[in-house]
Each structure stands twice: as structure tokens, then as C-alpha cells.
């Protein structure tokens, strides 16, 4: 993970430093603090979760999370991997990780950016929706740990990430998993980058100066989705 401040050189941090964030608070009240995670360096403390499905029937969803090598023809780096078969027409698959070094209790505006690897072509028809354009990539930040919690027979998120094509208070839609190839072409893995976007609501850092970075895929395609997360970035701007 790297953290940057305006006017300062980018610094590569060890995992121990990452858990505590950058050394010291931002230099001024309007300085943004940016954390960048290059996952070819390792999972860096990020863990996976799944929501919007009934846990009693988890086996038919074939849920997989892993840290594994990118497939050819991509370079031989590793990345965070998620896969699932969307039987509920609303499967949410995500990674989360804590970010430290914020000013305890301070209010921050948040912006997020991602890079993924996807083999899903554009313009295809699928069950319930397109396999590319109906699987939305979301990211955001939360003041509390994002968790799937029981809601009747289903697991739902304890933070507002929206639903399918809609974002929520704590996560924005960055795009979808369709890559540059058409449905008529052979499938091929490609990297896809998403520009930084700002979440609708600010967050307050915890008393120990932490927040949670969250990113994942919200599916309306009722079959298998596979996606790698290769890079993530989050910026906190004091308000």
C-alpha cells in the first residue's frame, strides 16, 4: 500500500505501517490523504464477504474468494479474486480492509477508484441481465466494519451499498465488468480501470483514526461472475 499527500513523495509502506496508516495526520485542514493498494504486492489485509443470498443454500451459489495469479495473457501477478453464481438475482460479492492514519473523529469526504481484470465481453445476452453490463462494480468507505448480517432467511449488508445499478450512501457505482471485446469475439482477460468517484455521504473516522475501504460486484446477471481486483485507491478529504 502507498499513501500520498499533496506535495509529498509517494511512500511504500510495510504491512505493519499500513495497519496504522501514514505517519501523522494530514498537514493541513484541507489536505487529502490518499491510500493506494497494489494487490500484486499481496492481499494487504483485505478479506472477502458475500451478501444478498440465503446462507442455508450457500452451496448452490458456489461462492469463491481467493488471492491467486492472474490468468493469461495478463502478466504473472496475483490479485484478489471473487466468483459466484447469482441464484438470487441480487448477489453482492465484496472485499473490505481497514485504513488507518486518519484524524480521530474527523469528518471526511471520500473518493474511490479501482482497477479490475475481467474476461466478460460486452453486448451479450444473459439470464436476468447481461453478463457484463448487468454486473456493477462498486466501491466506498464506511465508518464501521462492513458486514453481511442476517435479515430473515437472507444475509444483507449492514451498510448502504445500494442495489444493483444504484449506489448507496456508502458506495458508488464505478462501472460494470464488460471489457473491450464484443460478444462475438473469443473471451480474453483484460484489465479495466475505473475513474475516481466521490461517495454521496461523508464519514467520520473512528476514535482510533480508522475507516473501512469496501469494493465489490453487485450482480443482476443470474449465472456465474468471475472478477479480479488488481488495484484500489481511496482518498479522504477533511471537511
PATORNU-712062 format. One record per residue (C-alpha): x, y, z; residue in three letters. Coordinates in steps of 0.1 Angstrom, whole numbers. Example, Ala and Ser with C-alpha at 12.3 -4.5 7.8 and 13.67 -1.06 7.14 Angstrom:
+-------+-------+-------+-----+
:    c1 :    c2 :    c3 :  aa :
+-------+-------+-------+-----+
:   123 :   -45 :    78 : ala :
:   137 :   -11 :    71 : ser :
+-------+-------+-------+-----+
END
This chain:
+-------+-------+-------+-----+
:    c1 :    c2 :    c3 :  aa :
+-------+-------+-------+-----+
:     0 :     0 :     0 : unk :
:    11 :    35 :    -7 : unk :
:    -1 :    67 :     9 : unk :
:     3 :   102 :    -5 : unk :
:    -3 :   138 :     4 : unk :
:    -2 :   168 :   -19 : unk :
:    34 :   179 :   -25 : unk :
:    50 :   149 :    -9 : unk :
:    67 :   119 :   -25 : unk :
:    48 :    86 :   -27 : unk :
:    59 :    63 :     1 : unk :
:    57 :    25 :     0 : unk :
:    47 :    12 :    34 : unk :
:    51 :   -22 :    51 : unk :
:    20 :   -41 :    63 : unk :
:    28 :   -31 :    99 : unk :
:    28 :     6 :    90 : unk :
:    -3 :     1 :    68 : unk :
:   -23 :   -12 :    97 : unk :
:   -16 :    21 :   115 : unk :
:   -19 :    43 :    84 : unk :
:     6 :    70 :    73 : unk :
:    28 :    86 :   100 : unk :
:     9 :   115 :   114 : unk :
:   -23 :   133 :   103 : unk :
:   -26 :   154 :    71 : unk :
:    -5 :   185 :    70 : unk :
:   -35 :   209 :    69 : unk :
:   -73 :   210 :    73 : unk :
:   -79 :   207 :    35 : unk :
:   -51 :   182 :    26 : unk :
:   -65 :   149 :    11 : unk :
:   -49 :   117 :    23 : unk :
:   -48 :    90 :    -4 : unk :
:   -42 :    53 :     1 : unk :
:   -33 :    31 :   -29 : unk :
:   -33 :    -7 :   -27 : unk :
:   -15 :   -26 :   -54 : unk :
:   -26 :   -61 :   -48 : unk :
:     3 :   -78 :   -68 : unk :
:    22 :   -69 :   -35 : unk :
:    -2 :   -92 :   -15 : unk :
:   -38 :   -92 :    -2 : unk :
:   -27 :   -65 :    24 : unk :
:   -52 :   -74 :    50 : unk :
:   -83 :   -74 :    27 : unk :
:  -109 :  -101 :    34 : unk :
:  -140 :  -112 :    13 : unk :
:  -177 :  -114 :    21 : unk :
:  -210 :  -122 :     3 : unk :
:  -245 :  -108 :     8 : unk :
:  -280 :  -108 :    -7 : unk :
:  -283 :  -146 :    -6 : unk :
:  -297 :  -172 :    17 : unk :
:  -269 :  -188 :    37 : unk :
:  -289 :  -220 :    41 : unk :
:  -284 :  -225 :     4 : unk :
:  -249 :  -212 :     0 : unk :
:  -237 :  -243 :   -18 : unk :
:  -257 :  -236 :   -49 : unk :
:  -241 :  -201 :   -52 : unk :
:  -206 :  -217 :   -55 : unk :
:  -191 :  -187 :   -37 : unk :
:  -153 :  -184 :   -40 : unk :
:  -128 :  -158 :   -27 : unk :
:   -91 :  -161 :   -32 : unk :
:   -58 :  -145 :   -37 : unk :
:   -45 :  -160 :   -70 : unk :
:   -24 :  -155 :  -101 : unk :
:   -40 :  -135 :  -129 : unk :
:   -48 :  -157 :  -159 : unk :
:   -30 :  -154 :  -193 : unk :
:   -25 :  -133 :  -213 : unk :
:   -22 :  -109 :  -183 : unk :
:    12 :  -105 :  -166 : unk :
:    20 :  -132 :  -140 : unk :
:    10 :  -111 :  -110 : unk :
:   -16 :  -121 :   -83 : unk :
:   -48 :  -103 :   -73 : unk :
:   -79 :  -106 :   -52 : unk :
:  -104 :  -129 :   -68 : unk :
:  -142 :  -133 :   -64 : unk :
:  -166 :  -157 :   -81 : unk :
:  -202 :  -167 :   -75 : unk :
:  -233 :  -180 :   -93 : unk :
:  -261 :  -154 :   -88 : unk :
:  -292 :  -175 :   -80 : unk :
:  -310 :  -147 :   -61 : unk :
:  -308 :  -121 :   -90 : unk :
:  -291 :   -98 :   -65 : unk :
:  -257 :  -113 :   -53 : unk :
:  -232 :   -89 :   -38 : unk :
:  -196 :  -100 :   -35 : unk :
:  -170 :   -78 :   -19 : unk :
:  -136 :   -72 :    -3 : unk :
:  -131 :   -50 :    28 : unk :
:  -100 :   -37 :    46 : unk :
:   -92 :   -12 :    74 : unk :
:   -74 :    21 :    66 : unk :
:   -56 :    39 :    94 : unk :
:   -39 :    73 :    99 : unk :
:   -70 :    95 :    98 : unk :
:   -77 :   122 :   124 : unk :
:   -98 :   106 :   151 : unk :
:  -134 :   117 :   149 : unk :
:  -128 :   139 :   119 : unk :
:  -154 :   142 :    91 : unk :
:  -141 :   133 :    56 : unk :
:  -153 :   133 :    21 : unk :
:  -144 :   101 :     3 : unk :
:  -135 :    93 :   -33 : unk :
:  -126 :    58 :   -46 : unk :
:  -111 :    43 :   -78 : unk :
:  -104 :     7 :   -89 : unk :
:   -88 :   -15 :  -114 : unk :
:  -101 :   -50 :  -122 : unk :
:   -94 :   -79 :  -145 : unk :
:  -123 :   -93 :  -164 : unk :
:  -129 :  -117 :  -193 : unk :
:  -166 :  -108 :  -197 : unk :
:  -173 :   -93 :  -232 : unk :
:  -197 :   -65 :  -239 : unk :
:  -231 :   -68 :  -256 : unk :
:  -240 :  -103 :  -246 : unk :
:  -275 :  -116 :  -236 : unk :
:  -278 :  -135 :  -203 : unk :
:  -303 :  -148 :  -178 : unk :
:  -318 :  -119 :  -159 : unk :
:  -295 :   -94 :  -175 : unk :
:  -262 :   -91 :  -195 : unk :
:  -232 :  -109 :  -180 : unk :
:  -212 :   -77 :  -184 : unk :
:  -234 :   -47 :  -183 : unk :
:  -256 :   -61 :  -155 : unk :
:  -228 :   -67 :  -131 : unk :
:  -219 :   -34 :  -115 : unk :
:  -186 :   -26 :   -98 : unk :
:  -190 :    -6 :   -66 : unk :
:  -166 :    10 :   -40 : unk :
:  -168 :    32 :   -10 : unk :
:  -158 :    37 :    26 : unk :
:  -175 :    32 :    59 : unk :
:  -170 :    43 :    95 : unk :
:  -180 :     8 :   108 : unk :
:  -168 :   -26 :    95 : unk :
:  -190 :   -36 :    66 : unk :
:  -206 :   -70 :    73 : unk :
:  -233 :   -93 :    60 : unk :
:  -259 :   -96 :    87 : unk :
:  -290 :  -119 :    90 : unk :
:  -322 :  -104 :    77 : unk :
:  -348 :  -132 :    77 : unk :
:  -336 :  -160 :    55 : unk :
:  -310 :  -138 :    38 : unk :
:  -278 :  -120 :    45 : unk :
:  -278 :   -83 :    39 : unk :
:  -251 :   -56 :    42 : unk :
:  -251 :   -36 :    75 : unk :
:  -241 :    -5 :    54 : unk :
:  -258 :    11 :    25 : unk :
:  -242 :     0 :    -8 : unk :
:  -273 :     4 :   -29 : unk :
:  -289 :   -22 :   -51 : unk :
:  -276 :   -34 :   -84 : unk :
:  -273 :    -4 :  -107 : unk :
:  -280 :    20 :   -79 : unk :
:  -253 :    32 :   -55 : unk :
:  -259 :    38 :   -18 : unk :
:  -248 :    63 :     9 : unk :
:  -215 :    44 :    14 : unk :
:  -207 :    31 :   -21 : unk :
:  -208 :    44 :   -56 : unk :
:  -212 :    26 :   -89 : unk :
:  -179 :    29 :  -109 : unk :
:  -190 :     9 :  -139 : unk :
:  -196 :   -27 :  -149 : unk :
:  -175 :   -58 :  -157 : unk :
:  -178 :   -57 :  -195 : unk :
:  -144 :   -54 :  -212 : unk :
:  -135 :   -41 :  -246 : unk :
:  -143 :   -72 :  -266 : unk :
:  -176 :   -80 :  -282 : unk :
:  -197 :  -110 :  -275 : unk :
:  -188 :  -124 :  -309 : unk :
:  -151 :  -125 :  -301 : unk :
:  -133 :  -152 :  -281 : unk :
:  -132 :  -144 :  -244 : unk :
:  -100 :  -129 :  -232 : unk :
:   -89 :  -115 :  -198 : unk :
:   -83 :   -77 :  -198 : unk :
:   -75 :   -51 :  -172 : unk :
:  -102 :   -24 :  -168 : unk :
:   -97 :     9 :  -148 : unk :
:  -124 :    30 :  -133 : unk :
:  -120 :    67 :  -126 : unk :
:  -123 :    81 :   -91 : unk :
:  -157 :    90 :   -79 : unk :
:  -170 :   106 :   -47 : unk :
:  -193 :    88 :   -23 : unk :
:  -227 :   105 :   -16 : unk :
:  -221 :   109 :    22 : unk :
:  -190 :   118 :    42 : unk :
:  -178 :    96 :    70 : unk :
:  -164 :   102 :   105 : unk :
:  -131 :    84 :   114 : unk :
:  -133 :    61 :   144 : unk :
:  -117 :    72 :   177 : unk :
:   -85 :    53 :   167 : unk :
:   -84 :    71 :   133 : unk :
:   -96 :    43 :   111 : unk :
:  -122 :    37 :    84 : unk :
:  -130 :     7 :    61 : unk :
:  -125 :     6 :    24 : unk :
:  -151 :   -16 :     6 : unk :
:  -153 :   -27 :   -31 : unk :
:  -171 :   -54 :   -50 : unk :
:  -195 :   -66 :   -76 : unk :
:  -233 :   -63 :   -74 : unk :
:  -249 :   -87 :   -99 : unk :
:  -282 :   -87 :  -118 : unk :
:  -269 :  -115 :  -141 : unk :
:  -283 :  -148 :  -129 : unk :
:  -252 :  -170 :  -136 : unk :
:  -215 :  -171 :  -128 : unk :
:  -194 :  -140 :  -125 : unk :
:  -156 :  -140 :  -120 : unk :
:  -136 :  -109 :  -114 : unk :
:  -101 :  -100 :  -101 : unk :
:   -94 :   -68 :   -82 : unk :
:   -59 :   -56 :   -91 : unk :
:   -57 :   -22 :   -76 : unk :
:   -77 :     1 :   -53 : unk :
:   -74 :    37 :   -42 : unk :
:   -93 :    58 :   -16 : unk :
:   -89 :    95 :    -8 : unk :
:  -101 :   112 :    24 : unk :
:  -106 :   149 :    23 : unk :
:  -112 :   167 :    56 : unk :
:  -144 :   187 :    57 : unk :
+-------+-------+-------+-----+
END
